[in-house]
């Protein structure tokens, strides 16, 4: 499993496929193992797809220090440096979408296109999750079996119908996601890091072609947040997937790919 020095941390990463680089940034508490292999395989048909573990997750370093969205964005840029990638298409989901906003602002000349999945600009201009979702997200993790932490998170990620009809597939994902579990202290550091998000006032400065996409039934980061992002970022395109939740890349993979791949290809960095 490759690891590479990126700034002050060692980050685990994987590269699949060929073509223009696509950097995929995962969300809160999850390593790159949370990307469905089928999704990565499909994207690798069109792009040089780079997945990696944010600091605090998977096989990357987990320093017990304060994290910030700016720090995560600079980690991503340092990873591209280490891989000799000058410019990339950037795609982030949830906290990864927060990181992607900051990346596009801090590293504008390195952002070929920007796709913000199921995310928010945070702060006073955001729509918070329902109290019951927040209660699940912030529930204590110490002493709870890791597989149960994953199962209790399903209702935050997927619609009830999807959980009922795909329980076997969801169960089958658990061993992959728990091969390198995120320790509770690192999850807490990442969660606290999300509170440092401060992009709203600067969003109009984003110059990269932008797609904002989410599940219309997201109960973790309500879809209104995506609408606000698309209204705030000049020229941004908005796509809401009707019958999907926060985990839309799993629950509605085909529709996501039908929207995302043509968007990125239409914004080729070679053109």
Secondary structure, 3 states (H helix, E strand, C coil): CCEEEECCEEEEEEEECCCCEEEEECCCCCCHHHCCHHHHHHHCCCCEEEEECCCCCCCCCCCCCCCCHHHHHHHHHHHHHHCCCCCEEEEEECHHHHHHHHHHHHCHHHEEEEEEECCCCCHHHCCCCCHHHHHHHCCCCCCCCHHHHHHHHHHHHCCHHHHHHCHHHHHHHHHHHCCCCCCHHHHHHHHHHHCCCCCHHHHHHCCCEEEEEEECCCCCCCCHHHHHHHHHCCCCEEEEECCCCCCHHHHCHHHHHHHHHHHHHHCCCCC
